[in-house]
Amino acid sequence: MFTVSQIFSRKWARICAECLHLALSWVVFLFLDFLDTLFCVLFRVLDEFMEGKPSRCYCENMEDEGEMSEKLYGKERKNIFREMGFLGFLRKWENSEKIGGRVEEAKTTTGWSDSERESCVSWLNDGNDQKLHVVEMEPSKDITRKLATDEEFKEGDTENVIFLHGFLSSSSIWTETVFPNLSEEVKNDHRLFALDLLGFGRSPKPRDCFYTLKDHLGMIEKSIINSFELKSFHLVAQFMGCILALALASNYSKSVKSITLVAPPYFNCGGSSMVRRKVAERRLWPAIRFGSSFMSWYEHLGRCVCFLFLRNHRIWEWIFKLLTRKR
């Protein structure tokens, strides 16, 4: 049995450790705020020099973006140095560039800091008509339907199903794990569509895009619903795709026949404005929480990580093979 003094001392030890953790977290994230602001300026200058136009970022003033969620910008993505006006001189410089006519239109090409992997840049071969990468699995006709014409088969017997993947995933989660294991009955009666969402897999990754709900829905409509002239369809979605599935169901209430949600995100935290703080709280420990907060709150530091690892992926693959003695 523990004595009262032992319980009391352990309680105070936990309180002191928590206070120390909070203090260290505050100092570290204050430093990260400064670094992110510094890299915002650095990347804008480098983009202007290398490509003729700086890439848009969440640090910008979004007063003219009425349809955009505030949670992506100022109030919810707080940075003490940005709030103090450290980027004010940058706004004045960019405005003078626009007045002088020196800012060029964005080009559909890879940037100097982007990955050049074939799977990341294959969408550039499509020219200006950008659509999502879609994997279509046509229904296979069984013997009993051989007498039916293709038109009768497609209109009368086929059900369309759209599969939406989640975060850090792609259409392969469906095509490689779900499609091969479907029953013959399902394969005979259903036309399956698995897509790479905007910014994922082999789909376009436009640089002057904030990847909002409206952007995702517009590309899904353009790439599948309109391109394949779907009159009705089922929706199957996983994690982040569940949000898009519900939005599609709202826009196409008369066309959606059913919705299947796999691991839908739900946070009981008193409002959507608290989701970021709940999921990516600014803390040093545990490590996974620090990693999620680092990539969620700091766009430009995240770009540095992507540049180091994705742009130079061949070097890291070589190092990994060398360490694991795989040739």
Buried (B, 14 or more C-beta within 10 A) or exposed (E): EEEEEEEEEEEEEEEEEEEEEEEEBEEBBBEBBBBBBBBBBEBBEBBBEEBEBBBBBBBBEBEEBEEBBEBBBBEBBEBEBBEEEBBEEBEEBBEEBEEEEEBEEBEBEBBEBBBEEEEBBBBEEEEEEBBBBBBEBEBEBEEEBEEEEEEEBBEEBBBBBBBBBBEEBBBBBBBEEBBEEEEEEBBBBBBBBBBBBBBBBBBBBBBEBBBBEEBBBEBBBBBBBEEBEBEEBBBBBBBBBBBBBBBBBEEBEEBBEEBEBBEBEEEEEEEEEBBBBEBBBBBBEEEEBBEBBBBBBBBBBBBBEBBEEBBEBEEEEEEEEEEEEEE
